[in-house]
Amino acid sequence: MTAAAPAEHPAVARWLTVIGVGEDGAAALTCEALSALRKAELVVGGARHLALLPADLAPAAERRAWPSPMLPFLDEIAGWRGRRVAVLASGDPLLYGVAATLLGRFDRSEVTVLPAVSAYQLACAAMLWPVAETQLVSACGRPIETLSLALHHGARIVLFSADGSTPSAAAALLAAQGYGGSRVTVLERLGSPDAAATATTANDMGERRFHALNAVAIEAVAEPETKVFPRTPGLADDAFDNDGQITRREIRAVTLARLAPIPGALLWDVGAGSGSIGIEWMRAAAGARAVGLEPRPDRAARARENARRLGVPGLEIREQRAPEGLEGLPAPDAVFLGGGAGAEGVIEICWEALRPGGRLVANAVTLETEARLVAAHRRLGGELVRIEASYAGAVGGMTGWRPAMPVTQFAAVKPR
């Protein structure tokens, strides 16, 4: 049975309870969680979670293990609306857990979440690391390359593993990025009587496999020659593999300041080139997303590899030109027009698609494209800025300034 969207339903009692369970099973459940289970008519969870509950707990309830794929099963759960349903999850269900998925499907008036101690808390306690001074990264359903975004010398990171091979994959990434001396502790079955810890370095990890239920505690140690990639916009140009089609560092920093990345926001990068603008946008704010248009396959491949290496493998690159490549994209919160600013009608199409309050920034180095920006400024308001930079270089046996081509920048905020 497929239920209507939550907005079409009147508020109902909180019939759906999401219960966090640790490896110690029912022994650590609160009275509230135990009461919810005893009253449940349906209990849903992973096979491992269901096995942790004794048979006499919720004896009258139907028990169902999550199928694969999981999402279609939500419609079946919706068919139980108004009856008592308990969903089991690991630790804190709102920390990279199933509760977020359920809250995207059901109204908040229907759901109760009862968390247990999370694997993140258990890992920090095992390492004696203050939680507020430790970064959390998840490789569950996410590329391991997202770990790169958290790396700097001295970083303390807890990595949620997807399976028993994740620690070795993480160690290989650390070694490849100049952090081979990092201390790596694999924490298996946290919270259970069989919990175990294995400490080594990234260089010494090898191809070892561990229990599928593990977290990896990383104390990052950078080698002396390791390049540092801060999340502040304005990475060095050589951080990006490029063929010269790149927004230079100084211009890029100003451009990102105008675009103003915020968590969860979507950027359209029209004329992505090496991907530098979209990559720095995603690095600058948690959950920020970007779609880049780059018609040349070699440049598109280069942009994807740059994104993977710099910790934002979720950058989407479409091998198309504007405006054709913009069709079907979700409305952006910001638009950058670099290589695509000179195409007929693209500024107008992007402005129309932009969400109210969104920002459009366009750069030009040619007179023809600059004329389009001047016309857009007359129509839309905003600001026009001329940006010039000069770089010191050899002049015979001495040093002098060599000016780069000036950049005309148009920036505007769409009225709300």
C-alpha angles and dihedrals in degrees: 000000000000115000124214119254114285091248090064094056127079115240111279134188118285095269097157117072121184110203125196114221128191129205088268089067123202093354093081099039118120122241089254092054092046091049092051090051094048090053095043121117093189127030117193127186147117116299089252092053093048091051090056092064120082116241093244092059108093091355094174095048125104110238120215128180118217110265124217117274092037104193098072088056089065088075089058091049088051088058087066091059109145094024123092114271127175122196119197121214138168117273110309106013091202094057104082085318141127095268091078090054092049092048088055089057105034133047116260090237087067100050136076121186120202108185128201126202107300126234086242091060092044092050093049090048092049090052094038089235120151106245093223090056096049129083123223121214125176126210092180104119090344132097115265088233089079085079089071091070092064097049124117133126110287096015117148111211134179111203120198106219126223092208144330093297096056096088091057092046090051092049091051090052091049092051093047092052096049099266098105093130092059116127110242123192118186111207111199126197095354113206096020129106086247095056114143137181128207118190124197140126128271090248092053099043097091119171097321120152126212139190109299090241104069144123126209122224112203128192101191117223115182121209114237094256096044114126115234117222107194119196091236107107116255106069116180113273091243090062084079125060101230144157094221094284095116137114102247119246099255094045091044093055091051091045093052090049089056093045089051103203114222130182114284095004122140123230128196108209104194109197097016100184105172091359093244097140095046092044094051090045090056093044093051100060133032112255094003112154133205139189117197128197114212118157097192110086094211093054092043090054090048091051092051092050091048089052093049093049094046095052103259105096089157092078106123116217120193115198093221141099127242133290094022094049092055094065114115096009118135115255111279129231090209137013129203119195112194115139090007099055094094098057116110113263097356096116090052094047092049093047091051092049094046116107117245108273090025124133130235120196124180129182127201135185099172127072091234094056091040089058089057090051092050090051091048090051090054092051102038106025117220124121138305117206131180111214121194129178132182126199127210114243143159118288104184105301093339138061130258142162122273112193120219120219109285117248124219110210127196117193128178138166117219112235117250 
